[in-house]
């Protein structure tokens, strides 16, 4: 039975990936971030259902549930970063641009595509579109604090594991 409980976060993570890919591929209007959320929530539901189905003593398996929730959340966080890596990392985007250009790009051409003002504008627009920030009276404020919550959770884990998180 203990081996089964250990596999639950991995099984749940598999459902996470399957749901994320299916929703992103089948619902073309759904943004990548929302498909990642839908996959994570699906995997979380699978995690809880597995614990209910495979435990005669659900209350007594609370320690397993907590451990598996943490493991699943960390797997989900790694997957989130892996999927978003190609979308947000400038190094990868520059390599894609060079590949697509065929004949290469000059330094000036790269600077035109990646100047700081444009990068900040694109990120602010994305944050506004996702509701993560809001604009009031010409100033930006935190909107939906989901990503901020994830950042704080990672900061807390760094502090717990490494003892060097600057801000939690």
C-alpha positions in Angstrom: 0.0 0.0 0.0 2.9 2.4 0.8 4.3 2.0 -2.8 0.9 2.9 -4.2 0.8 6.1 -2.1 4.2 7.0 -3.4 3.1 6.7 -7.0 0.0 8.9 -6.5 1.8 12.2 -7.2 3.4 10.8 -10.4 0.1 9.4 -11.6 -1.5 12.8 -10.9 1.3 14.6 -12.7 0.7 12.4 -15.7 -3.0 13.5 -15.7 -1.8 17.1 -15.3 0.3 16.9 -18.5 -2.3 15.1 -20.5 -5.0 17.6 -19.6 -2.8 20.6 -20.2 -1.8 19.4 -23.7 -5.4 18.4 -24.6 -6.9 21.7 -23.5 -4.2 23.7 -25.2 -4.5 21.8 -28.5 -8.3 21.5 -28.6 -9.3 24.9 -27.3 -7.4 27.3 -29.6 -8.6 30.4 -27.8 -7.4 29.2 -24.4 -4.1 30.9 -23.4 -1.1 28.7 -22.5 -1.2 29.8 -18.9 -4.9 28.8 -18.4 -4.2 25.4 -20.0 -1.4 24.9 -17.5 -3.8 25.8 -14.7 -6.4 23.4 -16.0 -3.9 20.6 -16.1 -2.7 21.4 -12.6 -6.2 21.5 -11.2 -7.0 18.2 -12.9 -4.0 16.5 -11.5 -4.8 17.9 -8.0 -8.3 16.4 -8.3 -6.8 13.0 -9.3 -4.4 13.2 -6.3 -7.3 13.7 -3.9 -9.5 11.1 -5.5 -6.7 8.5 -5.4 -6.2 9.2 -1.7 -9.9 8.8 -1.0 -10.2 5.6 -3.1 -7.0 3.9 -2.0 -7.2 4.6 1.7 -9.5 2.9 4.2 -8.2 5.3 6.8 -8.3 8.6 5.0 -7.7 10.6 8.2 -4.7 8.4 9.1 -3.2 8.9 5.6 -3.1 12.7 6.1 0.7 12.6 6.2 0.8 10.8 2.9 -1.7 13.3 1.5 0.4 16.2 2.6 3.7 14.7 1.3 2.1 13.8 -2.0 0.5 17.2 -2.3 3.9 18.8 -1.8 5.6 16.4 -4.3 2.8 17.0 -6.9 3.0 20.8 -6.5 6.8 20.7 -7.0 6.4 18.5 -10.1 3.7 21.0 -11.4 6.0 23.9 -10.7 8.9 22.3 -12.6 6.5 21.5 -15.5 5.2 25.1 -15.5 8.7 26.4 -15.8 9.7 23.9 -18.5 6.6 24.8 -20.6 7.1 28.5 -20.2 10.8 28.4 -20.7 10.5 28.5 -24.5 8.0 31.3 -24.3 9.8 33.7 -22.0 13.5 33.0 -21.9 15.3 35.6 -24.0 18.2 33.2 -24.9 15.8 30.7 -26.4 13.9 33.4 -28.2 17.1 34.8 -29.6 18.1 31.3 -30.8 14.7 30.9 -32.5 15.0 34.3 -34.2 18.5 33.4 -35.5 17.2 30.0 -36.7 14.2 31.6 -38.4 16.3 34.4 -40.0 18.3 31.8 -42.0 21.0 34.2 -42.9 21.6 35.3 -39.3 21.1 38.7 -37.7 23.5 41.5 -36.9 23.9 42.8 -33.4 21.9 45.9 -34.3 19.1 43.8 -35.7 19.0 41.8 -32.4 18.9 45.0 -30.4 16.0 46.3 -32.4 14.1 43.1 -31.6 15.0 43.0 -27.9 15.3 46.5 -26.5 14.4 46.9 -22.9 11.4 49.2 -23.5 9.7 46.7 -25.9 10.4 43.8 -23.5 8.9 45.6 -20.5 5.9 46.7 -22.7 5.2 43.1 -23.8 5.4 41.8 -20.2 3.2 44.6 -18.8 0.6 43.9 -21.5 0.7 40.2 -20.7 0.3 40.9 -17.0 -2.6 43.3 -17.7 -4.3 40.8 -20.0 -4.0 38.0 -17.4 -5.2 40.3 -14.7 -2.0 39.8 -12.7 -1.7 43.5 -12.5 -4.2 46.4 -12.9 -3.7 50.0 -14.0 -5.4 52.7 -11.8 -4.7 56.4 -12.2 -1.6 55.8 -14.3 0.0 53.4 -11.7 0.2 49.6 -11.7 -0.9 47.4 -8.8 -1.0 43.7 -8.1 -4.3 42.2 -9.5 -4.7 38.4 -9.2 -1.9 37.3 -6.9 -1.6 33.8 -8.2 1.9 34.1 -9.7 2.9 36.2 -6.8 1.7 33.5 -4.5 3.8 30.9 -6.4 6.8 33.2 -6.2 6.4 33.5 -2.4 6.0 29.7 -2.1 9.2 29.2 -4.0 10.9 31.8 -1.8 9.7 30.0 1.3 10.9 26.7 0.0 14.3 28.2 -0.8 14.5 29.6 2.7 13.5 26.2 4.2 15.9 24.2 2.0 18.8 26.5 1.4 18.4 29.2 4.1 19.1 32.0 1.6 15.8 33.4 0.3 16.1 37.2 0.3 12.4 37.8 0.5 9.6 35.5 1.3 
